[in-house]
Amino acid sequence: MVCYATTTTNRKRFKMNATALTLKDFCDAYRVCRETAYQQIRTGRLRAVKLGRKTLILRADAEVWAAALPELRTAGREQASA
């Protein structure tokens, strides 16, 4: 009997559809290091929950955090060099 959740393809698909991410999964998905994630949690910009010893980030909270990130603006540099 094969457990489909343990195959590499199914594991990746499961992580993408999961309602909660481990800290490692969050860091991998949003391309941030652990220290940045913990700093965002400490400052209250990113909400995290605990389940035993695990730190989890709900996907909805991760999406809110990502949407609230500041936009990169380059207009100031172009005006300064003109």
Secondary structure, 3 states (H helix, E strand, C coil): CCCHHHCHHHHHHHHHHCCEEEHHHHHHHHCCCHHHHHHHHHCCCCCCEEECCEEEEEHHHHHHHHHCCCCCCCHHHHHHHC
